[in-house]
């Protein structure tokens, strides 16, 4: 442990993210209480962890939106299939199948 300033009034304890912490020389008995930074139990979040949590929240919101969109698209698909099924099973569709096949050969 080093002292600062040179006259030994303060003892260096540790550095936080932005600050350096010191303790008065007459309170040396308290140094053992600073073995861990003061924020280790007060729900402190590092910037990295906070950024990661925000990213997770953003991705969860995006996932919810995409899931909702997929459900909407699936619902629309089912509605179209319900409308198309009677058309494809109708007599007129079956009777005109050869004409559509011939037309398809000429389009190529």
KOLVEXTI-383124 format. One line per 10 residues: number of its first residue (from 0); their letters; for each residue x, y, z of N, C-alpha, C. Coordinates in steps of 0.1 Angstrom, whole numbers, always signed. Layout:
NUM	A	X/Y/Z/X/Y/Z/X/Y/Z ~ ...
% end
This chain:
0	XXXXXXXXXX	+9/-12/+0/+0/+0/+0/+9/+12/+0 ~ +6/+22/-8/+14/+34/-9/+6/+46/-2 ~ +14/+55/+2/+8/+67/+8/+7/+79/-1 ~ -3/+87/+1/-5/+99/-7/-12/+109/+1 ~ -9/+120/+3/+4/+127/-2/+16/+122/+6 ~ +27/+128/+3/+40/+123/+8/+41/+124/+23 ~ +33/+132/+30/+34/+133/+45/+27/+121/+52 ~ +20/+112/+44/+14/+100/+50/+1/+102/+57 ~ -6/+113/+54/-19/+115/+60/-29/+105/+55 ~ -29/+102/+42/-39/+93/+36/-32/+81/+31
10	XXXXXXXXXX	-38/+69/+32/-33/+57/+26/-42/+53/+14 ~ -36/+49/+3/-43/+45/-8/-50/+32/-5 ~ -63/+31/-8/-71/+19/-6/-73/+11/-18 ~ -80/+17/-28/-83/+10/-41/-88/+20/-51 ~ -89/+16/-63/-94/+24/-74/-107/+18/-79 ~ -117/+27/-80/-130/+23/-87/-129/+25/-101 ~ -140/+26/-108/-140/+28/-123/-135/+42/-126 ~ -139/+52/-118/-135/+66/-121/-126/+72/-110 ~ -127/+67/-98/-121/+73/-86/-111/+65/-80 ~ -102/+72/-72/-93/+65/-63/-97/+67/-49
20	XXXXXXXXXX	-97/+57/-40/-102/+59/-27/-90/+58/-17 ~ -91/+66/-7/-80/+67/+3/-87/+66/+17 ~ -79/+62/+27/-84/+62/+41/-73/+69/+49 ~ -78/+76/+59/-69/+84/+68/-60/+74/+76 ~ -47/+78/+78/-38/+70/+85/-42/+66/+99 ~ -49/+75/+106/-54/+71/+119/-65/+61/+119 ~ -71/+58/+107/-81/+48/+106/-77/+35/+99 ~ -64/+32/+101/-58/+20/+95/-66/+7/+98 ~ -72/+7/+110/-79/-5/+114/-91/-8/+105 ~ -95/+2/+97/-106/+0/+88/-102/-6/+75
30	XXXXXXXXXX	-89/-7/+72/-85/-11/+59/-90/-25/+55 ~ -92/-34/+65/-97/-47/+62/-111/-47/+56 ~ -118/-36/+60/-132/-35/+55/-133/-31/+40 ~ -121/-27/+35/-121/-23/+21/-114/-33/+12 ~ -114/-46/+16/-108/-56/+8/-116/-58/-5 ~ -128/-55/-5/-137/-55/-17/-142/-41/-19 ~ -144/-38/-32/-150/-24/-34/-163/-23/-27 ~ -167/-11/-24/-180/-9/-16/-192/-12/-24 ~ -191/-14/-37/-202/-16/-46/-205/-31/-49 ~ -197/-40/-43/-199/-54/-47/-212/-60/-42
40	XXXXXXXXXX	-218/-54/-32/-231/-60/-28/-243/-50/-29 ~ -241/-39/-36/-251/-29/-37/-258/-29/-51 ~ -258/-40/-57/-264/-42/-70/-258/-33/-81 ~ -245/-31/-79/-237/-24/-89/-236/-32/-102 ~ -238/-25/-113/-236/-32/-126/-225/-25/-134 ~ -216/-32/-140/-206/-26/-148/-213/-22/-161 ~ -206/-13/-168/-211/-8/-181/-213/-19/-190 ~ -204/-29/-190/-205/-40/-199/-217/-49/-196 ~ -219/-51/-183/-231/-59/-180/-244/-52/-182 ~ -244/-39/-180/-256/-30/-182/-259/-30/-197
50	XXXXXXXXXX	-249/-29/-205/-250/-29/-220/-256/-42/-225 ~ -250/-53/-219/-255/-66/-223/-270/-68/-219 ~ -273/-64/-207/-287/-65/-203/-297/-57/-212 ~ -292/-45/-216/-301/-37/-225/-302/-44/-238 ~ -291/-50/-243/-291/-57/-256/-301/-69/-255 ~ -300/-76/-244/-310/-87/-242/-324/-82/-242 ~ -327/-71/-235/-341/-66/-235/-345/-62/-249 ~ -336/-55/-256/-339/-51/-270/-342/-63/-279 ~ -334/-74/-278/-336/-86/-286/-348/-93/-282 ~ -352/-93/-269/-364/-99/-265/-376/-92/-271
60	XXXXXXXXXX	-376/-78/-271/-386/-70/-277/-387/-73/-292 ~ -376/-74/-298/-376/-77/-313/-381/-91/-315 ~ -378/-101/-307/-383/-114/-308/-398/-114/-307 ~ -403/-107/-297/-418/-106/-295/-425/-100/-307 ~ -419/-89/-313/-425/-83/-325/-424/-93/-337 ~ -413/-100/-339/-412/-110/-350/-421/-121/-348 ~ -423/-126/-335/-432/-137/-333/-446/-133/-336 ~ -450/-121/-332/-463/-115/-335/-465/-114/-350 ~ -455/-109/-357/-456/-108/-372/-458/-122/-378 ~ -450/-131/-373/-451/-145/-379/-465/-151/-377
70	XXXXXXXXXX	-471/-148/-365/-484/-153/-362/-494/-146/-372 ~ -493/-134/-374/-501/-126/-383/-500/-132/-397 ~ -488/-134/-402/-486/-139/-416/-492/-153/-417 ~ -490/-161/-406/-496/-175/-406/-511/-174/-407 ~ -517/-165/-399/-531/-163/-399/-536/-159/-413 ~ -529/-150/-420/-533/-146/-434/-532/-158/-443 ~ -521/-166/-442/-519/-177/-450/-531/-187/-449 ~ -535/-190/-437/-546/-199/-435/-559/-194/-441 ~ -561/-180/-440/-573/-175/-446/-573/-176/-461 ~ -561/-174/-467/-560/-175/-482/-562/-190/-486
80	XXXXXXXXXX	-556/-199/-478/-558/-214/-481/-573/-217/-480 ~ -580/-212/-470/-594/-215/-468/-602/-209/-480 ~ -598/-198/-486/-605/-193/-498/-601/-200/-510 ~ -589/-206/-511/-584/-212/-523/-589/-227/-524 ~ -591/-233/-513/-595/-247/-513/-608/-250/-521 ~ -619/-242/-519/-631/-245/-527/-629/-242/-542 ~ -620/-233/-545/-618/-230/-559/-610/-241/-566 ~ -600/-246/-559/-592/-257/-565/-600/-271/-565 ~ -610/-272/-557/-618/-285/-557/-630/-283/-565 ~ -633/-272/-572/-645/-270/-579/-644/-277/-593
90	XXXXXXXXXX	-656/-280/-598/-657/-287/-611/-651/-279/-622 ~ -653/-266/-622/-648/-257/-633/-633/-257/-633 ~ -627/-257/-621/-612/-258/-621/-607/-271/-627 ~ -613/-282/-623/-609/-295/-629/-612/-296/-644 ~ -623/-290/-648/-626/-291/-663/-617/-282/-671 ~ -612/-271/-666/-603/-262/-673/-588/-266/-671 ~ -585/-276/-664/-571/-280/-662/-564/-283/-675 ~ -570/-290/-684/-562/-292/-697/-559/-279/-704 ~ -569/-270/-704/-567/-257/-711/-555/-249/-705 ~ -554/-249/-692/-543/-243/-684/-530/-249/-688
100	XXXXXXXX	-530/-263/-689/-518/-270/-692/-513/-266/-706 ~ -522/-266/-716/-519/-262/-730/-513/-248/-730 ~ -520/-239/-723/-516/-225/-723/-502/-224/-717 ~ -499/-232/-707/-486/-231/-700/-475/-236/-709 ~ -478/-245/-718/-468/-250/-728/-465/-239/-738 ~ -475/-232/-742/-473/-221/-752/-466/-209/-746 ~ -467/-207/-733/-460/-195/-727/-446/-197/-726 ~ -441/-209/-725/-427/-212/-724/-420/-210/-737
% end
